[in-house]
Amino acid sequence: MTTKGADKTTKKPTPSASPDGWGFIIDLRKVRGKRATARIDIEQPKTSTMSKMSGSSKSHAYQSIPYELHIEVSKAPLQPLKPLQPLKPQLKKTTSIKSQEQPPPKSRPRNFTFSFTPPKKITYHSGDLRHPIKTLQKWFTSMKVRFSFKGQFRAFGYNIKLHFALLALLVALIVPAMGKVSIALDLKDSLLATGATALGNIQLAKQSLSDIDFSSAQLDFDAAYQNFVSASDKVQSLGTITLGILEAVPGVSGTVNSGKALLELGERLTTIGRLMSESAQMFAENSPLEQAQTRQSHGFTATIRTFQDNLALVRDELAAARSLYAQIDPTMLPSSTREQFAQLGDVLPALTQTADEAGYYLTFARYFLGETASKKYLLVFQNNSEIRATGGFIGTYGILDLDRGIVKNLLVDGVYNIDGQLAVDVKPPRPLQKITAGWSFHDSNWFFDFPSSAREMMWFYEKTGATSGTVDGVIAITPALTESLLAITGPIPLPQYDVTLNADNFIDLTQQEVEQNYDKGLNRPKQILTDLTTELMTRMKSFTPDEWRAVFDALVRSLQEKQILVYLSDPGLQSFILRQGWGGGVLKADRDYLAVVNSNINGYKTDRVVEQSIQHNAVIDADGQVTVTLTIHRDHNGGDSPYPWYNKVNADYMRVYVPLGSRLIDARGHTIESYQPRKEYASGYQAGPFADDPLVSSIESNQIVDPFTGTDIFEEAGKTVFGNWVYVSPGKEVTVVYTYVLPFRVNPDRGSRNYSLLVQKQPGARSGAFRGVIEYPVALNSAYVYPETLQSQSDSSDSNALVYNDELNRDLLYGTTFTELPL
């Protein structure tokens, strides 16, 4: 509708705050060269009453609310509207129009106000937002307006008829928009159907991701995205003016705003899914094995960089999604979906954290794989059937060359092939002097702290004169990973050795080949491992998605159980490794600490048939002193094995790491041996042809032997260490018991309230039973325990006890906080 002297509106209605209701402003083009605005406010008088009808929980409440409509036309900038006094309903069936002018008629007025009061209260159903709108629409279209005045009255330089024409224009703009409300609400069923289809697409995408079918997941996310966009287009088709009005209507605004936010949230989430599935598909198509096979040159790290770019977009989408989630009123959703919507509120922050962490992992991977400079890593294959401090005896080593994520070279060889080339003589640690006069690469993993042992390995490797030169780090692997891979591939025949290897016989058959059946002429006992590695890599090139998922699970499990350890010479990369718990470093502990470390010295491969269990009893007395009784039980199950190396005596140099400053009281069950080196070394580490190792020298220079128990006592890696020889024959068992006092007390009245124990698992060690007991006086109250499996158990009237049972297949932590009981 148009009016003489006024153009159509050009801006959508702008919601305007009103003290007791709602309103909006419409900007008119010009009225005879002067810009004018019209302001419409519908107010709820403060004297309105509300009532609710009683009924069942499924019935709806009703509200009866009187409204007033105020229309103001002004050529001056509008100021905030003051609350208008409610006009009393007229007795006539029609509503009167009163015109007022301020200042008096002699002055040209700047404002002209029409005030309308509907003849009756507007009643609407609170469960159906169409009712108030339809009532207003009906009132607008049926209302008759009558007015009268004497003389010619002008405002803005025009007569009153022009202003009434402006009023008619404003009403004409409002009524059609309100008519679209019914259309908007009729879209509900259509939008719900579209949303259900989109959710179905997301469920299909989720299943595709679970099946590692990234291509299908991408298509499903695309379909879901298109459904959400279609739903948003249907809402936008109502027009900006209509949406602006609806966003300002009490009761309706929540639905409109929540609906718009919910649709945009769906778009954001499906965009996230699409980006991630695209990245996963890209990884599948550009894996290092695939690139090595097709001789691609751009490198796997380029794929990682692209993934990081996508991940940055994902983080932006997640931030927007969290903002949209906060704008949605869950009460506007169907009751069947509210629980899922609440769960989404927990998932979005977790996804954001995961995306942030993934960024760190990908950055690490790029540098680790040699994006900026090629990398060379020393691989050490530790046989945990012959246990050593960091996992097992080093019988085989390898060199891995990486360039931008592509394997350029992989060498696997027996350790003695380079040990014979060692150009220096080094005096070994005292326990190793029992079997060797000089220290070399295959015994270099002596220290429980893996970074310390890794540095020794790198030094010895480089002193062999190896042509590969300096390495960038060490990766230590036990056979557990190979057993896991064989469980995935199934049996692998190696006809040249007349064997078929699988997860169950891998250790025994390769051991037999290495120890007995190898070609003595070629003298390459480790060749079977090289051939097996080649065959495994060939099989992995054709792995299915399920098999790759199993490989990933095996890698994660091996890292958690310390069957794989990593040391990197780059300080930044090494810091990342240690934070992830992959570095095998000796951990710091706030209170009590324990690590039982076994080193098989000339005990053959018997650790595969030896079972070990540990019990740790910490007794807190009335003065807060903590005395620990540590019981270590070892059971040899060999003796009748067809493989002779399992039927030997297990010879173990056992080291027990406890808090620094702990005081030994007693030790029993071990074997006392005198120090008898195989070679007469010159006095002092610096004298004679054998070089000094600085770390060994610093440890042994302060070592003492307890005169009563024959226990070696020294400090290493920030801990006090008790060392003894422990032997167990086939079919026999042995129990070693240590008693010692901790260097701290537990006194709640003096601020020392906590007792906790960190148990660090030895890398490569088989899982064994662990039992921990905390005994404390009845005067103390255990106010908090961790974990929940730490259970209370009273053994006597003099003390209470907490008991913890678990498998030592990872690091363990448990403890309690005490308070004093009132007298």
N, C-alpha and C positions, 0 to 999 in steps of 0.2 A: 504494500500500500504506500502511496506517496502523497505528499501534502505540498501545496503551493509554498514555495520559499524554503523548503527543506528537502535535502537529499536523503537517500537510504543510509542506514547506519553502516559504519565501516569497521567497527571493532566489536568483538564479542563482549557480552555483558561481563563486567568485572565485579566479582563479589565484593560487597561492602559491609563492613562490620556495623551492626546495629545493636543498640543496647539490649533490646528485648526481642529481637526477631532476626530477619535476614533481608538482604537487599542487593541491588546492583545498580550500575551506572551505565547509561547508553550515551555515546558521544554522537551528536548530530553534526552533519557537515557544516552548514552555515545557514543563518537566517538573515537574509539581506546583508551579506558581507560580514556578519558577526557570528563567531562560533558559539554554539549553545550546547548545553548538556542537559540531559533529563535524568533524574534520579528517582528510582522507584523503591520504596521500602514497604515491606509487609511486616507489621509488628504484632507481637503478642502482648496484650496489656498485662500489667503486673497483677491485675485483679482476676486473672483467669483461674479457673478451677479445673482440677483433673480428678478423674474418678476411674476406678477399675472395676470391672465386673468380676464377680467371683465365678469360679468354675473349676473344672479339672485342669490338670497340668498341661493338657493339650489344647485348652481353650485359649483364645487370644484376648488381650486387654484392649479396652477402648479408651480413647481420649476425646474430650470435648473441649475445644480451644477456640476462643473468639480471636479473630484477626482483624487488623485494620490495614487498608491499602493507602499509601501516601505517594502522590506523584508530585515532583517538584521540577520545574523547568527554570533554568537560570542561565544567563549569559556570562555570569562571573564564575570563577573557579569554585567548585563546590567545597564547602567546609563540612567537617563531620556533623552529621545530623543529630540534633538533640532529641531526646525522647519526646514524642508527641503525646499529648493527653488523649486518652480514648474518647471517641465521640459516642454519645449515647445513641442507641438504635432509634430511628424515627418511628412514629406510630403509623405512618402511611406505609403502604406496601412498597412504595418506591423510596429510594434513598435521596435525601436532599444534598445539594451541592452548595457549599458556602464559599464565597470568595472573600478573601481578605487582602488588603493591600497595606503595606508598610513601606515607606512613610505615607502620609495623607495624600489624597488624589492630586494635590497641586504639584507634588514632586513626582518625577518619573520613577516608578518602582523598578527594582532590579530583580525581584522574585515574584512569582505568582504560584500559589499552592492550591491544589485540589485535594481535599480529604474525603475519603469514602469510608463508610462503615457498612459492612454487609448486614442485611436485615436479620440474620440469625447466626448462631454459632456454627462453626464448621466442625463436623464430627467425622472422624476417620478411624479406620481399623489399623491398629498398630502392627498387625502381621502382614498387611498388604499396603504397600506404599502408593498404590494407585489412587486410593480413596481421597486423600486431601487434594491431590492434583485434579482429579475429575471434578471434585466439588468446586474448586476455584474456577476451573474451566467453564463449568455450567453457569456459575454465578456471573462470570465475565460476559458470556455470550447472551444471557437472558436479562441482564440488568438494564433498566431504563433510567435515563438520566434527565432530570428536568432542572432548569435554572431560569432565573429572571433577574433583570436589573433595568435601571432607568438610565437613559442617556448613552452616549458613546464613551465606552471605557477602553483605554489603550494600555498595553503593556508591551515593552520592547518596541514600541512604535507601531504596534498592530492592534487591531480590535480583538475582542474576546473570542470571536468566531475562529480566528486563526489559532489561538491557543487551544481551543477545544479540538481543532483539527490535529494539533500536535499530540494532544491527549489520545485521540483516536489512533494515531500512528503508533504510539507506545503500546497501547492495548493490543493493536494488531500484531505487533512484534512478539508479545508475550504469549498470547493465546495459541498460535500455531505451535510454538515451542513446547507448551504444556501438552498440546495434543500428541506430541511425539513421545511423551513419557510412557503412554500405554504401549507404543511400539517398542520402546526400549525394554520395558519389562516383559513384553512378549518374546524378546530375544533370549530370555533365560533358558528355555528348553533347548534352543538351538546351540547356545554357548555351552551348556552342560554336555550336550552330545559331542560337540567338537572337543571339549576338554577331555571327555572320556576316551575319545579316539586318540588324542595326543598322549594321554597317560598309558594307553595300550601300546603305543609306539615306543614309549620309554621303557616299559617292561620288556618288550622284545629286544630293545637295545641292550638292556641290562643282561639278559640271557646270552645275547651274542658276545658281550664282553666276557662273561663267565666262561663261554666256550672258546675264548680267544679268537673269535671270528670278527675281526675289526672292520672288515669291509661291510658286512651286514649291519653291524652296530652303527656305522656311519650313516647308512641309508635310513635306518630306523630313526636316528636322531634328526636327520633332515626332514623326514615325514612329520615328526612331532613338532618341529620348529614351524613348518608350513601351516600346521593346524592352529598353532597359537597365533601366528600372524593373521590367519584368516579370521579368527575370533576377534582380534584387535581391530581389523578392518571393519567388521560388522558394527563394533561399538563406535568407531570413528564416523561411520556413515550417518549417525544421528546428527552430526554437525557440531561445530565448535560452540555456537550460541546455546544450543540445547544442553550440551554437556556442561557448559559454564553455569547455566541455571540449575541443573540437577545437582552439581557439586556444591551449590549453596543452600539447597533445600534441606531443612532439618529432617532427619530420618532417612532421607533419600541419599544425602551426601556420603554417608558411610558406605552404603552399598556400591555407589558409583565409584568412589575412590578406591575401595578395596578390590572391586572387580577389575578396574584398570591396572592396579598394581599387581594383582594376581596373574593377569594375562602377560604382563611384561616380565614377571618373575619366571613364568613358564618359558618365555622366549630366551631369557638369560640362561636358565638351567640347560635347555636343549643345546644352546650354543656351546656351553661348557662341554657337554657330552660329545658334541660333534668335533670340537677341537681335540679332545683327548683321544677319540677313536681314530681321527686322522693321523695323529702323532704315533699312536700304537701301530697303525697299518704301515706307516712309513718306516718304523723300526723293523717290522717283520720283513719288509721288502729290501732293507738295506743293512742287514745284520753283518757283523764282521766276517762270518763264515761265508755268506753269500758274496760279499765284495771280494774276498780272497779267491773264491772260486771263479768269479767272472772277471777278475783282474781290474776292478774299478779303481780309479785313482783319487777320487775326491775325498775318500776316507769316511769312516764311521762317525768321527767327531763332528763332521758337517751335519749329519743327521741329528746329533745331539743338540747342536746349536739351534737348528730349526725347531726342535722340540721345546727348547727353552724359550724361543720367541713365542710359540703357541702358549706356553705356560704363563708368560707374562700377560697375555690376553686373558687367559683363564682367571688369573688373580684379579684383573680389572672387572671381569664379569661377576666374580664372586663378591667383590665389594659392592657392586650395584645390586646384586641379588639380596645381600644382607640388608641393604637400605630399603629395598622394596618389601622384604619380609616384615620389617618393622611397621610398615604402613597398612598392613592388612589386618582387619578385625576378624579374628577367627570365628566369632559368633555369627558372621555372615555366611560361613561355609556350611555345607551339609554336615550333620552330626557324624556321618559315617567316615568323613575325611579329616575331622579335626585332630584325631590322634596322630595321623600321618603328618599333618601340617605341623603339629608340635614337635615331632621328631625331626622335621626338616630344620627347625630352629636350632637343634643341637648339632645337626650334620653340617650346616653351612660354616660355622666357625672351625670345626674339625677339618673340613675340606680346605679351608684357607690355610690352616697350619700345615696340612699335608703338602699343599702347593708350594708354600714357602720352603719347607724342608726338601722337597723334590728339587727345587732350584739349587740348593747347596750340593745335593748329591750329583746333579748333572754337571755342575761346575767342577767338582772334584773329578768326575769321570773323564771330562775332556782333558784335564792336565795329566791324569794318571795314564790315559791311553796315548799320550804323546801328541797333542794337538799343536803345540808350539815348538816342540823339539822331540825327536824320537826317544823312546825309553828302552832301557835294557834291565830286565829283572832276573835275579838269581832265584831259581826254584829249588827248594830242598824237599825231597820226599822222605818223610820221617816214618819209620816202621814202628808203630806203637806196640807191636808184639815184643819189642825190645825197648822198653820205655826209657825215655830220657826227659830232662827237665822241661823242654819245650814241646814234647810230643813223641819223640822216638828217635832211634838210631838213624843217622843219615847214611843210607846205603846207595841212594841215587840222587843225582842233582840234574838241573836243567837250566838252559838259558833261553829267555823269551824276549824277542825284539818286537816292539810295537811302534808303528808309525801312523799317527792319526786314527788309531783304533784298528788298524789292519795288522794281522800277524805276519811279519816279514821273515821271521826265522824262529824255529823251535828245535832246540837240541836237548836230548835226554841221554844221559850216560852214567856209568858206574862211578862212584865217588873215588875209588882207588886209582882210577885212570889219571886223575889230577893230583891226588895226594902224593903220588910218587914224584911229582914235579915240584914239590914244595922246596923253596930255595933257602929257607931259614929253619933253625932249630929253636923250639920254644919249650920251656919247662912247663909241663901240664899241672893242673890242680892236683893236690895231694891224693884224693881218692883215685884219680885216673892213673897215677904213677904205679898203681898195683898191676896194671896191664900194659902200660906203654912207657917208654922212656921220653918220647917227645910228643908234643901236642900238635894236632893237625886238623884239617877241615872236617873230617867225619866225626870228630869229638867236640867240635867247636860250640855246639848248642848246650853248654854246660850250665848256664845261669837260668834260673827260673824266670827272671825278668827278660821277656823276649827281646825288647830293643837292645839290651846288653849283649845277648847271645847273637842277635842278627848282625851287630857291628863286628863281632868276632868272626862270624861266617864270611862277611864281605872282605875282611882283612886277610883271612887265610886264603880265600879264593883268589884274590888279586896277587898274593905272594906265590901262587903256583905258576905264575908266568902265563896265565891263560891269555890266549890271543884276543878274546872278546873284550878285555880291558875292564875299566871301572863299571860297576853296576849301580843302578839308581835305587835299589831296594831289594828286599828279600820277601818271598812268598813261601810259607811253609805249609805243606799239605800232608795229611795222614791218609792211609788207605780207605778210611771211612767214606771219603768223597767218591772214590772209584767204585766202591761197593754200591753206593747210591745210584751212580750212573748205570752200572750194570743191571740194577733192578729195573731201570727204565728201558734200557735197550733190549733186555733179555739176553740169553746166552750168545756169546761171540766165539765162533770156532776159529782156532789158530792151527791150521793143519800142519804147518811147518814144525810145530812142537807136539803135534798129536794130542792136543787138549782143546776142550771147549770151556771157556771161562764164564762163570756167572757170579751173582752176588754172594752165593754161599761158599763156593770153592776157590774164589779168587786168591785169597791170602794163602791157603795151603798149597795150591798148585803152582803159583808163581814162586813161592818160597822154595818148593821142591826143585823147580827149574833153576833158580838162582843158586841154590846150595849144592845140588847134586847133578842135574841132568844137562847142564849147559855144555856146549862144544868146547872141550878143553884146548883144542887146537886154535880156534878163533879167540878163545879166552874173553868172551863177551857175555858174562852171566846175566847182565841186565837187559839184553837185547829184547827179551820177551816183553818188557815193560814199554820199550820204544814202539814195538809193533802193535801192542795193545792200544797205546795212545793214538797212533795213526788211525786204527780201525774205529776207535770211539769218535774221533773228529769226523770221519766219513759218515758214520751213522747219524751224527747230530745234524748234518746238513739237510737231512730229510725228515727231521722230527716234526710230528704233528703239534698243533697248539697245546693239546693236553700234555704231551711229553715235555714241551718247553716249560709249561707251568710246573711240572714235577722237577725239572732241572733247577728252576728258580727256588722252589721250596727246599731242595737238597742243599743249595748254596747257603741259603739263610740259616738252615739248621746247622750246617757245618761251621758257620761263623759263630753262632750262638754257643755251640758246644766246644768251641776252640779246636776244631779239627782243621781249621784254616787260620793262620796267623799272618799278619802283614806288617812289614816295617819299610818305611820310605825315608830316604835321606833328605828329601825336601822338608824343611820344618813345618811349612804350612800344611802340606798334604799329610804329614805324620800327625799333626795336631788333630786333623779331621778323623784319622784312623783311630786314635786313642779315644776320642769322644764317642765313637760308635761302639767301643768295646771290642774292636777287632785286633788290637795291637798286642795283647798278651802281657801288658806291663803289670808290675806288682802294684796293687791298688792301695790307696790310703784309706784308713778306717778311723772313724771318730772314737771308737772304744776298743772292743776286743777284735782280734783278727786270727785267722787260721788258714794255713795252706800246708798240706801234706804232699811232698814232692819225692817221687821215687826215680832213681837212676839205675838202670840195669847195667852192671859192670861185669861182663863175662858170664852173664846168666842166660845166654842163648835167647831163644824167642819165647821164653816161658811166661811172659806177662800176659799173653793171650789166654792162658789157662789159669791165671791167678785172680781170685776175687778178693776184693778189699772192702771192709766196712769200717766206719768211724763212729765213735761215740764221744761227745764233748760234754762234760759235766762242770758247770761253773757254780761254785758255792759261795754265797755272800754271807759273811758272818755279821755279828752284831755291831762290829766296828766298821763295817763297810768293806773290809778286805775281801778280795775275790781270789779264790784258789781253784785252779782248773785241774781236773783229772781227764787226760786224753787217752782213749783206748783205741788202738788200731789193730784190727784183726785181718790176717792174710791167710787165704786158704788155697793150696796148690792142688788143682784138679787134674794134673798130668800124671804120667807114669805108665799108662797102657795105650798111648797114642801110636798110630802107625807112623807118625812123623817124629823122628828121634829128638828133634830140637825142642819138643814139648815135654820130654821126659827127663830133663836136666834140673839141677838145683837152681832155684831162683836166687841170684845174688844181687842184693839191692843196697845201694847207699841212700838211706832215707834221711831227708831233711824236713824238719818241722819249723815253719815260719810262724812266729808269734809276735805280739806287740813289742816294740823296742823297749828294753829295760825289764822285761820279764825275768824272774829269778827261778832257776831250776831247783826243785826240791828232791826229785827222785826220777829215775828212769830204769826200766827193767824189760826183759824179753828180747833184747837185742844181743848181738855178738860183739864182744870187745876184741878189737884187732890192733896190733901195734903197727906203727908206720914203717913200712918196708918198701922203699922205692926200688925200681928195677935197675936204676943207675945211680952211681955215687956222684951226686952233683957237687960242684964246688960250693963252699959256704957262701950264702947270700945269693939273691936272685941276680945281682948284677955281675957276678963273677962267672968265669968259665965260658964255654962256647954256646950255652943255651941262653937265649934271650929271655928277658923278664916280660911278663904280661902285666901291665899296670893294675888292671882290675883284680887279678888273682893276687898280686902282691899286697894290695891294700886290704883285702879281706883276710888273707892268711897271716899277715904280720901282727894282727890283733887277736888271732884265734887262740883259745885256751882249751884244755882238755880237763873236764871235771874229774877230780881224783877219785871220787867214790863210784861213779857210774861209767867212766870212760867216754862220756859224751863230748863230742866236739861242740864248742859254743863260740859263735862268732856273729858279726853283724853283716847283713847284706840287704841292699835295696831298702834301707830304712826299717828293717825288722831284726829282731833277735832270732837266731837260728840254732836249733839243736840237731846235730848230725850223728847218725850211727849206722853200722852195718847190720842188715837184717837178712837172714837166710831162711828159706823154707824149701823143704825137699818134696818131691812128687808124692802126692797122696797125704801130705802132712799139712799142719796149720801152725801158725805162730801168732802170739798176741804181744804187742808192744804197748807199754803203759808209761806215759809221762805225767808227772805232777809238777806244777809250777804256779807261782804267784804272779798276778798281773800288776803292772806298775801304777794302777789307779784304784781308787776306792769308790764305792757307791754309798753316799750319805745324803739323803734328801734334805736333812736339816742344814747341811752345809752347801747346798746348791748342786750337788752331784746326784741327779735323779735318775739317770739313764744307764741301762746296760743293753748293749747290742753286740752281736757277733757277725762279722763278715767272713764267710767261708769261700775261699777262692779255689776253683777247680783247676787241677793240673791239666794243661793242654794234652790232648791225645789219650788221656786216661779213660778207661772204661767206666761206665756208670756204676756207682756203688751206693749202698744204703748209708744214710747219715741220720744220727739221732742226737739232738741237743737238749740239755736239761739245764734250767736255771733254778737253783734252790736259794730261797731268801727267808729271813726271819719273819715270824708271824706279826711283828710290829710294823712291817711294811705292807703297803697295799699296792698291788699292780693295777694302776689306773688306766693304762693304755698298753695294748700289745700290737705287734706287727710281725707277721701277717696274722690273719684271723685263725689260721691253722695252729698257732701257738696256743696250746690248751693248758688250762689249770689242772694240777693234779697234786693232791695232798698226800704225802707219804707218812707224815708223823705229826704229832701235836706241837713239835718244836719249830717246824718250818713248813713253808709252802713251796710248791714247785710249778714251773711252766715247762711243757714238753713240746718239742718240735721234731717231726719226722719227715724226711724227704729223700729223694734220689739226688746224689751229687753228680748230675749231668750238666750242671751250669753253676755259676756263682750263686750262693745263697746268702740271705740276710734275714735276721730275725732279732727281736729285742722288745723291751718293755720300759715304761716310765713308772717310777715308784713315787708314792706319797706316804707320809707317816700317818698311822692310825691315831686318832685322839686317845688320850689316856682315860 
